[in-house]
């Protein structure tokens, strides 16, 4: 389903508990805002992942969406990465693998939106938070010592989970650039 500009004002914004989609303004710019209320660092858990997926689906449905900003509502904090409580509670390694694959699928949907996407990084973007930022076409960060990026999973002997780093990201960027209008 695609939503025309005439229909858009009648719709409520897509609001999950941890992520919300804000409809495009008169310039055609929408926002995905991440704000996990029970966590100071927006760690990625299953709820945030599914709310992000819903927000990306909603963004795709707006035919007049020209741009999308992905931001955090938390002051000085973008997205920290995987929720270590979720990782610690996993009974089966396959469970974490499934979450990782689901996260990759959501990032792919974000990366292939038909509009320009920008990550507004206002603080640490670590692990999955960095992967989220890399799924956007552009990344803009605040000028502050608190802005850090990285893949701390290497310290957990886990390694990055998605293909946004290294050659996989370069290949995807090139493919999108070649097909983007």
Secondary structure, 3 states (H helix, E strand, C coil): CCECHHHHCCCCCCECCCEEEECCCCCCEEEEEECCCCCCCCEECHHHHHHHHHHHHHHHCECCCCEEEEEECCCCEEECEECHHHHHHCCCHHHHHHHHHHHHHHHHHHHCCCCEEEEEECCEEECHHHHHHHHCCEEEECCCCCCCEECHHHHHCCCCCCCCCHHHHHHHHHHHHHHCC
